[in-house]
């Protein structure tokens, strides 16, 4: 795998951002989109319809954008069938494999901020009240969900690499490493990059 300081041997046109909930996939996807001039498709916005109801057209929409030449998206909803659509088309996977303390603090900050401020996110949805997000309901407790899926990508990546040998996988183990990697890619591309201002909807 390329290290955080290594420029890539090519400029990717189709990129997947993998990582546990709260790692910052959407923030990084936006920055990668700007760096390489790619279309950022926020996959959460395709999945969640009004009032958080899953959209029936979700997989059709994923197939449609995956068929395009240039895009970056978050690698999510693997249990819904996105693997078979996205992995064969992608060229690069950026894996945010951050420590527990980093992803937990990021998730808490994001979740509390959205709920308290009643921030409107994709398709005009508003984050659930705090008490529901920390309830015992496994469908609503985002903290429990993060805990259950904390090692998902560590367990899955060897299989991904084996099944899709065409994919270049970059494993970034800390936000500082991600910044170094972005700087290396920016220098190789002849552009500049900087962290964006924090936004409450970042994932």
C-alpha positions as CSV (number, residue, x, y, z in Angstrom):
1,X,0.0,0.0,0.0
2,X,1.3,3.5,-0.7
3,X,2.3,5.4,2.4
4,X,0.9,8.8,3.5
5,X,3.9,10.5,2.0
6,X,3.8,8.9,-1.4
7,X,2.2,10.5,-4.4
8,X,0.0,8.1,-6.3
9,X,1.4,6.7,-9.6
10,X,-1.7,8.0,-11.4
11,X,-4.5,10.6,-10.9
12,X,-7.6,8.6,-9.9
13,X,-10.9,9.4,-11.5
14,X,-13.2,7.2,-9.4
15,X,-12.6,7.1,-5.6
16,X,-14.1,5.4,-2.6
17,X,-13.7,6.7,0.9
18,X,-13.9,3.9,3.5
19,X,-14.0,4.1,7.3
20,X,-16.2,3.7,10.4
21,X,-19.1,6.1,11.0
22,X,-17.6,9.4,12.3
23,X,-14.2,9.0,10.7
24,X,-14.8,12.0,8.3
25,X,-15.5,10.3,5.0
26,X,-17.7,13.0,3.6
27,X,-15.2,15.8,4.6
28,X,-12.4,14.0,2.9
29,X,-14.6,13.2,-0.2
30,X,-15.2,16.9,-0.6
31,X,-11.6,17.7,-0.4
32,X,-10.6,14.9,-2.9
33,X,-13.3,16.1,-5.2
34,X,-11.8,19.6,-5.2
35,X,-8.3,18.3,-5.5
36,X,-8.9,16.2,-8.6
37,X,-11.9,17.9,-10.1
38,X,-14.2,15.0,-9.4
39,X,-18.0,14.9,-8.8
40,X,-18.7,14.3,-5.2
41,X,-21.8,12.1,-4.7
42,X,-22.9,12.0,-1.1
43,X,-24.3,8.5,-0.8
44,X,-26.3,9.3,2.3
45,X,-28.3,11.8,0.3
46,X,-29.2,9.0,-2.2
47,X,-30.2,6.6,0.5
48,X,-32.3,8.8,2.8
49,X,-35.5,10.2,1.5
50,X,-37.9,12.5,3.3
51,X,-38.3,11.7,7.0
52,X,-35.3,9.4,6.8
53,X,-37.3,6.8,4.7
54,X,-34.9,4.8,2.5
55,X,-35.4,5.7,-1.2
56,X,-36.6,2.8,-3.4
57,X,-34.4,4.2,-6.2
58,X,-31.2,4.1,-4.2
59,X,-29.4,1.3,-6.0
60,X,-30.5,2.5,-9.4
61,X,-29.1,5.9,-8.5
62,X,-25.8,4.3,-7.3
63,X,-25.6,2.4,-10.6
64,X,-26.2,5.6,-12.6
65,X,-23.4,7.6,-11.0
66,X,-21.0,4.6,-10.8
67,X,-21.3,4.3,-14.6
68,X,-19.9,7.9,-15.0
69,X,-16.2,8.5,-15.6
70,X,-15.3,10.8,-12.7
71,X,-16.6,10.6,-9.1
72,X,-15.8,10.3,-5.4
73,X,-18.2,8.9,-2.8
74,X,-18.3,7.4,0.7
75,X,-18.2,3.6,0.7
76,X,-21.3,2.8,2.7
77,X,-24.5,0.7,2.6
78,X,-22.5,-2.4,1.8
79,X,-25.2,-4.6,3.2
80,X,-27.6,-3.0,0.7
81,X,-25.7,-4.1,-2.3
82,X,-23.3,-1.2,-3.1
83,X,-20.2,-3.4,-3.1
84,X,-21.0,-5.1,-6.4
85,X,-21.7,-1.8,-8.0
86,X,-18.9,0.5,-6.7
87,X,-15.8,-1.7,-6.1
88,X,-15.5,-2.9,-9.8
89,X,-15.7,0.7,-11.0
90,X,-13.5,2.4,-8.5
91,X,-9.7,2.9,-9.0
92,X,-8.7,4.1,-5.5
93,X,-9.9,3.3,-2.0
94,X,-8.9,5.8,0.8
95,X,-9.3,3.9,4.1
96,X,-9.6,6.1,7.2
97,X,-8.4,3.6,9.8
98,X,-8.3,6.0,12.7
99,X,-8.0,5.3,16.5
100,X,-11.1,4.7,18.5
101,X,-10.7,7.9,20.5
102,X,-10.6,9.9,17.3
103,X,-13.7,8.5,15.7
104,X,-15.7,8.4,18.9
105,X,-15.0,12.1,19.7
106,X,-15.8,13.1,16.2
107,X,-19.0,11.2,16.2
108,X,-20.1,12.6,19.5
109,X,-19.3,16.2,18.4
110,X,-21.1,15.8,15.1
111,X,-24.2,14.1,16.6
112,X,-24.7,16.5,19.5
113,X,-24.1,19.5,17.3
114,X,-26.6,18.4,14.7
115,X,-29.2,17.5,17.2
116,X,-28.9,20.7,19.4
117,X,-28.8,23.0,16.4
118,X,-31.5,21.1,14.6
119,X,-29.3,21.1,11.5
120,X,-31.1,20.3,8.2
121,X,-29.1,17.8,6.2
122,X,-29.7,15.7,3.1
123,X,-33.2,15.9,1.7
124,X,-34.2,18.4,4.4
125,X,-34.0,15.8,7.2
126,X,-33.3,16.9,10.7
127,X,-31.2,14.9,13.1
128,X,-33.2,12.9,15.7
129,X,-33.5,14.2,19.3
130,X,-30.5,13.3,21.4
131,X,-32.4,10.9,23.6
132,X,-33.4,8.8,20.6
133,X,-29.9,8.6,19.3
134,X,-28.6,7.3,22.6
135,X,-31.6,4.9,23.2
136,X,-31.5,1.2,23.3
137,X,-33.1,0.9,19.8
138,X,-30.3,-0.5,17.6
139,X,-31.8,1.3,14.6
140,X,-31.4,4.7,16.2
141,X,-28.4,4.4,18.6
142,X,-25.6,5.8,16.5
143,X,-23.0,5.2,19.2
144,X,-23.9,1.6,19.5
145,X,-23.7,1.3,15.7
146,X,-20.2,2.7,15.6
147,X,-19.1,0.3,18.4
148,X,-20.6,-2.7,16.5
149,X,-18.9,-1.7,13.2
150,X,-15.6,-0.4,14.6
151,X,-13.5,-3.2,13.1
152,X,-15.6,-3.7,10.0
153,X,-13.0,-2.5,7.5
154,X,-10.1,-4.1,9.2
155,X,-11.9,-7.4,8.7
156,X,-13.1,-6.7,5.2
157,X,-10.1,-5.1,3.5
158,X,-8.0,-8.2,2.9
159,X,-11.0,-9.7,1.1
160,X,-11.5,-6.4,-0.9
161,X,-7.8,-6.4,-2.0
162,X,-8.1,-10.1,-3.0
163,X,-11.4,-9.8,-4.9
164,X,-10.5,-6.5,-6.6
165,X,-6.8,-6.5,-7.3
166,X,-7.2,-3.4,-9.6
167,X,-7.9,-1.2,-6.6
168,X,-5.2,0.9,-5.1
169,X,-5.8,1.0,-1.3
170,X,-4.3,3.8,0.8
171,X,-4.6,3.2,4.5
172,X,-4.5,6.4,6.6
173,X,-4.2,5.8,10.4
174,X,-4.6,9.3,11.8
175,X,-5.9,12.7,10.7
176,X,-2.4,14.0,10.6
177,X,-1.4,11.2,8.2
178,X,-4.4,12.2,6.0
179,X,-3.1,15.8,5.9
180,X,0.3,14.6,4.9
181,X,-1.2,12.4,2.2
182,X,-3.3,15.2,0.8
183,X,-0.3,17.5,0.7
184,X,1.7,14.9,-1.2
185,X,-1.1,14.5,-3.8
186,X,-1.6,18.2,-4.1
187,X,2.1,18.8,-4.7
188,X,2.1,16.0,-7.3
189,X,-0.9,17.6,-9.0
190,X,0.5,21.1,-8.8
191,X,-2.3,22.5,-6.7
192,X,-2.7,23.6,-3.0
193,X,-5.0,22.1,-0.4
194,X,-6.1,23.1,3.0
195,X,-8.6,21.7,5.6
196,X,-12.1,23.1,5.1
197,X,-14.0,24.9,7.8
198,X,-15.8,22.4,10.0
199,X,-19.4,21.7,8.9
200,X,-22.0,20.0,11.1
201,X,-23.1,17.6,8.4
202,X,-19.6,16.1,7.8
203,X,-19.4,12.3,8.1
